[in-house]
Amino acid sequence: MSDYGHDLLFGTFVTPAGQPPRHGVDMATASEAAGLDLVSFQDHPYQPSFLDTSTLITYVASQTERIAVSANVASLPLRPPLSLARGASTLDSLSRGRFRLGIGAGAFWDGIARMGDRRLSAGQGVDALAEGINVIRQAWEVDSLEPITSQGTYYRADSAARGPRPFHPIPIWVGAYKPRMLDLTGRLADGWLPTMEYVEGGLQGLAANNARIDDAAENAGRIPTEVRRLMNFMTVGMTATTQGLLNGPPEVWVQQIAGMALEYGLSAFIIGGDDPSIIARFGAEVAPAVRELVAQERGTTR
């Protein structure tokens, strides 16, 4: 049994491609109405059919009252870290603590290059992300009297001012799959945010990924439980019969999600959120039952 000590979160991952402009907003309000904790959006600025994610989540935050918002995940190569940090803390302040920073090293380098940014190798992308996270964290440390300084290879700052102050400590969740990215997650991130369909080995691969993150955290002098384990599930369905992971009746979802929380320490479950009826049932029938079952198994029922 694994327990990384985080409260369970339930959310949606909205894909705006080919949808009417208000689709993301409608899915966000449906997610909030369902009692979910988070709504997140893909960030692919080189896709002209996608609304700009930073603008979209800002508007979503203005149209909702409680639910947290995040990119899933922000493409750092196209979002300079100091600008990203200032936008994040601004939205977090305006929404009174509802912003979460999902971030990635970049993929789809052809699209990134077409947007006019540099093309990096996979290894260079990891190094650039580490530098970017350093700049972002410095920007949020507003009580420090020292200016932001970064003499990195990819991101530089020369006595830049810190701020603005975020409403709350914004968590940084990293989308990671390969060994060096998992190591970075353990060293620098507040959470690991992959998609189950892309995790090597599927469920059986989670233990090895967790162990790698734990080792990296310990080697960096951190406590492994500081790193939340989140998971996207993009292929889901509520069907009468079980046809795989999160594809069956709600009671099967409950057993499967509770099992992943207890065995692998996952504490955030984010589903492909483009079907309002599934969103409603996820919030009403699945999330409360999972919380109750996990609390019973852990002996924390109040």
C-alpha positions as CSV (number, residue, x, y, z in Angstrom):
1,M,0.0,0.0,0.0
2,S,1.3,3.5,-1.0
3,D,0.3,6.7,0.7
4,Y,1.9,10.0,-0.3
5,G,-0.3,11.8,2.2
6,H,-2.4,14.1,-0.1
7,D,-6.1,14.6,-0.2
8,L,-7.8,13.1,-3.2
9,L,-8.6,15.4,-6.1
10,F,-10.9,14.8,-9.0
11,G,-10.9,16.8,-12.2
12,T,-11.3,17.0,-16.0
13,F,-9.0,17.4,-18.9
14,V,-10.8,19.3,-21.7
15,T,-9.7,19.0,-25.3
16,P,-10.9,22.1,-27.2
17,A,-9.8,21.0,-30.7
18,G,-12.6,21.3,-33.3
19,Q,-15.1,22.4,-30.7
20,P,-17.2,25.6,-30.5
21,P,-15.4,28.5,-28.8
22,R,-17.3,28.2,-25.6
23,H,-16.8,24.4,-25.3
24,G,-14.1,24.7,-22.7
25,V,-16.0,27.2,-20.7
26,D,-19.1,25.0,-20.7
27,M,-17.1,21.9,-19.7
28,A,-15.5,24.0,-16.9
29,T,-18.9,25.1,-15.5
30,A,-20.2,21.5,-15.8
31,S,-17.1,20.3,-13.9
32,E,-17.7,22.8,-11.1
33,A,-21.4,22.0,-11.0
34,A,-20.5,18.3,-10.6
35,G,-18.4,19.2,-7.5
36,L,-15.1,18.4,-9.1
37,D,-11.9,20.0,-7.9
38,L,-10.0,20.9,-11.1
39,V,-10.5,21.7,-14.7
40,S,-7.5,21.6,-17.0
41,F,-6.8,22.2,-20.7
42,Q,-4.3,21.1,-23.3
43,D,-1.7,23.7,-24.3
44,H,-0.7,23.5,-27.9
45,P,-0.2,27.1,-29.2
46,Y,0.8,25.9,-32.6
47,Q,-2.6,24.4,-33.2
48,P,-4.8,27.1,-34.8
49,S,-8.0,25.1,-33.9
50,F,-7.2,25.5,-30.2
51,L,-8.1,28.6,-28.2
52,D,-5.1,30.1,-26.4
53,T,-4.9,28.2,-23.1
54,S,-3.6,31.1,-20.9
55,T,-6.5,33.3,-22.1
56,L,-9.0,30.5,-21.8
57,I,-8.2,29.5,-18.2
58,T,-8.3,33.2,-17.2
59,Y,-11.7,33.5,-18.6
60,V,-12.8,30.2,-17.1
61,A,-11.7,31.4,-13.7
62,S,-13.8,34.5,-14.1
63,Q,-16.8,32.4,-15.0
64,T,-16.5,30.0,-12.0
65,E,-16.3,30.4,-8.3
66,R,-14.6,27.4,-6.7
67,I,-12.9,25.1,-9.2
68,A,-9.1,25.2,-9.7
69,V,-7.8,25.8,-13.2
70,S,-4.6,24.6,-14.9
71,A,-2.9,24.0,-18.3
72,N,-2.3,20.3,-18.8
73,V,0.5,21.0,-19.4
74,A,1.9,24.4,-20.4
75,S,4.4,24.2,-23.2
76,L,7.4,26.0,-21.7
77,P,9.3,26.6,-25.0
78,L,6.5,28.9,-26.1
79,R,5.8,30.5,-22.7
80,P,8.9,32.2,-21.3
81,P,9.3,31.4,-17.7
82,L,9.3,34.9,-16.2
83,S,6.2,35.9,-18.2
84,L,4.6,32.6,-17.3
85,A,5.3,33.1,-13.6
86,R,3.9,36.6,-13.6
87,G,0.8,35.5,-15.4
88,A,0.4,32.6,-13.0
89,S,0.6,34.7,-9.9
90,T,-1.7,37.3,-11.3
91,L,-4.4,34.7,-12.1
92,D,-3.9,33.0,-8.8
93,S,-4.3,36.4,-7.0
94,L,-7.4,37.4,-9.0
95,S,-9.0,33.9,-8.5
96,R,-8.0,33.8,-4.8
97,G,-5.8,30.7,-5.0
98,R,-7.4,28.7,-7.8
99,F,-4.4,28.4,-10.2
100,R,-2.2,25.4,-10.6
101,L,0.8,25.3,-12.9
102,G,1.0,22.2,-15.0
103,I,4.2,22.4,-17.1
104,G,6.2,20.4,-19.6
105,A,9.5,20.5,-21.4
106,G,7.9,20.6,-24.8
107,A,7.1,18.0,-27.5
108,F,5.9,18.4,-31.1
109,W,9.1,20.4,-31.9
110,D,8.0,20.9,-35.5
111,G,5.1,22.9,-34.3
112,I,7.2,24.8,-31.8
113,A,9.7,25.6,-34.5
114,R,6.9,26.9,-36.8
115,M,6.0,29.3,-34.1
116,G,9.5,30.8,-34.3
117,D,11.0,29.2,-31.3
118,R,14.2,27.1,-31.1
119,R,14.1,23.4,-31.7
120,L,15.7,21.5,-28.8
121,S,16.7,17.9,-28.4
122,A,14.9,15.9,-25.7
123,G,17.9,16.3,-23.3
124,Q,18.1,20.0,-23.9
125,G,14.4,20.3,-23.2
126,V,14.9,18.7,-19.8
127,D,17.7,21.1,-19.0
128,A,15.7,24.1,-20.2
129,L,12.8,23.0,-18.0
130,A,15.0,22.9,-14.9
131,E,16.2,26.4,-15.6
132,G,12.7,27.6,-16.3
133,I,11.3,26.2,-13.0
134,N,14.2,27.9,-11.2
135,V,13.2,31.3,-12.7
136,I,9.5,30.7,-11.9
137,R,10.2,29.9,-8.3
138,Q,12.4,33.0,-7.9
139,A,9.6,35.2,-9.3
140,W,7.2,33.9,-6.7
141,E,9.6,34.3,-3.7
142,V,8.6,37.9,-3.3
143,D,9.9,38.3,0.3
144,S,13.5,37.9,-0.9
145,L,15.4,41.1,-1.2
146,E,17.6,39.7,-4.0
147,P,16.5,40.2,-7.7
148,I,15.9,37.3,-10.0
149,T,19.2,36.1,-11.5
150,S,19.6,33.2,-13.9
151,Q,22.7,32.7,-16.0
152,G,21.4,29.5,-17.6
153,T,22.0,28.3,-21.1
154,Y,18.4,28.6,-22.1
155,Y,16.8,31.2,-19.8
156,R,18.6,34.2,-18.4
157,A,17.5,36.9,-16.1
158,D,19.6,39.9,-15.1
159,S,18.4,41.5,-11.8
160,A,14.8,41.1,-12.8
161,A,12.2,42.1,-10.2
162,R,10.2,39.5,-8.3
163,G,6.4,39.4,-8.1
164,P,3.6,39.9,-8.2
165,R,2.7,37.9,-5.1
166,P,0.5,34.8,-5.7
167,F,-2.5,34.3,-3.4
168,H,-1.2,30.9,-2.2
169,P,1.9,28.7,-2.9
170,I,1.2,27.6,-6.5
171,P,2.1,24.0,-7.0
172,I,4.2,23.1,-10.1
173,W,3.1,19.8,-11.7
174,V,5.4,18.3,-14.3
175,G,4.3,16.2,-17.2
176,A,7.0,13.5,-17.3
177,Y,7.6,10.0,-18.8
178,K,11.3,9.5,-19.5
179,P,14.0,8.8,-16.8
180,R,15.6,12.3,-16.8
181,M,12.2,14.0,-16.6
182,L,11.2,11.8,-13.7
183,D,14.4,12.7,-12.0
184,L,13.7,16.4,-12.6
185,T,10.2,15.9,-11.1
186,G,11.6,14.4,-8.0
187,R,14.2,17.1,-7.6
188,L,12.1,20.2,-8.4
189,A,8.4,19.6,-8.8
190,D,5.4,19.5,-6.5
191,G,3.6,16.9,-8.6
192,W,3.9,14.4,-11.3
193,L,1.2,14.8,-14.0
194,P,1.4,12.1,-16.8
195,T,-1.4,10.5,-18.9
196,M,-2.1,6.9,-18.2
197,E,-2.3,5.9,-21.9
198,Y,1.4,7.1,-22.3
199,V,2.9,5.6,-19.1
200,E,5.3,2.9,-20.1
201,G,4.0,-0.4,-18.7
202,G,0.6,1.1,-17.8
203,L,-0.4,0.4,-14.2
204,Q,2.5,-2.0,-13.8
205,G,4.8,0.8,-14.7
206,L,3.6,3.1,-12.0
207,A,5.7,1.5,-9.2
208,A,8.9,1.9,-11.1
209,N,8.1,5.5,-12.0
210,N,7.2,6.3,-8.4
211,A,10.5,4.7,-7.2
212,R,12.5,6.8,-9.6
213,I,10.8,10.0,-8.5
214,D,11.3,9.0,-4.8
215,D,15.0,8.3,-5.3
216,A,15.5,11.7,-7.1
217,A,13.7,13.5,-4.3
218,E,15.7,11.9,-1.6
219,N,19.0,12.5,-3.4
220,A,18.0,16.2,-3.6
221,G,17.3,16.3,0.1
222,R,13.6,16.3,-0.3
223,I,10.8,14.2,1.2
224,P,9.3,12.0,-1.5
225,T,5.8,12.6,-0.2
226,E,6.2,16.2,-1.1
227,V,5.6,15.2,-4.7
228,R,1.9,14.6,-5.4
229,R,1.1,11.8,-7.9
230,L,-1.6,12.9,-10.4
231,M,-2.9,11.0,-13.4
232,N,-4.8,11.9,-16.6
233,F,-7.2,9.3,-18.1
234,M,-8.1,10.3,-21.6
235,T,-10.0,7.2,-22.8
236,V,-12.9,6.7,-20.4
237,G,-16.5,5.5,-20.7
238,M,-19.4,4.7,-18.4
239,T,-20.8,1.6,-19.9
240,A,-22.9,-1.2,-18.6
241,T,-20.1,-3.8,-18.8
242,T,-16.4,-3.4,-17.9
243,Q,-14.2,-3.0,-20.9
244,G,-10.9,-1.9,-19.3
245,L,-9.6,0.9,-17.0
246,L,-12.3,3.5,-16.3
247,N,-14.6,2.0,-18.9
248,G,-17.5,0.4,-17.2
249,P,-20.2,1.2,-14.6
250,P,-19.5,3.7,-11.8
251,E,-19.0,1.1,-9.2
252,V,-16.2,-0.3,-11.3
253,W,-14.6,3.1,-11.5
254,V,-14.8,3.4,-7.7
255,Q,-13.0,0.1,-7.2
256,Q,-10.3,0.9,-9.8
257,I,-9.6,4.4,-8.7
258,A,-9.5,3.4,-5.0
259,G,-7.1,0.6,-5.9
260,M,-4.8,3.0,-7.7
261,A,-4.9,5.4,-4.8
262,L,-4.1,2.7,-2.3
263,E,-1.6,0.7,-4.2
264,Y,0.3,3.4,-6.2
265,G,-0.3,6.5,-4.1
266,L,-2.2,8.4,-6.9
267,S,-4.1,11.3,-5.3
268,A,-5.5,13.2,-8.3
269,F,-7.7,11.6,-11.0
270,I,-8.3,13.7,-14.1
271,I,-10.6,12.3,-16.8
272,G,-11.0,13.4,-20.4
273,G,-13.8,15.9,-19.8
274,D,-15.8,16.3,-23.0
275,D,-19.0,14.4,-22.0
276,P,-21.2,16.4,-19.6
277,S,-23.0,13.3,-18.5
278,I,-19.8,11.5,-17.5
279,I,-18.6,14.6,-15.7
280,A,-21.8,14.7,-13.7
281,R,-21.7,11.1,-12.7
282,F,-17.9,11.3,-12.0
283,G,-18.6,14.0,-9.5
284,A,-21.8,12.6,-8.0
285,E,-21.3,8.8,-8.0
286,V,-17.6,8.2,-8.2
287,A,-15.6,10.8,-6.3
288,P,-17.5,10.6,-3.0
289,A,-17.5,6.8,-3.0
290,V,-13.8,6.7,-3.7
291,R,-13.0,9.1,-0.9
292,E,-15.1,7.1,1.5
293,L,-13.6,3.7,0.4
294,V,-10.0,5.0,0.6
295,A,-10.6,6.6,4.0
296,Q,-12.0,3.3,5.3
297,E,-9.0,1.3,4.0
298,R,-6.6,3.8,5.5
299,G,-8.5,4.0,8.8
300,T,-9.1,7.7,8.5
301,T,-12.9,7.7,8.4
302,R,-14.2,10.5,10.6
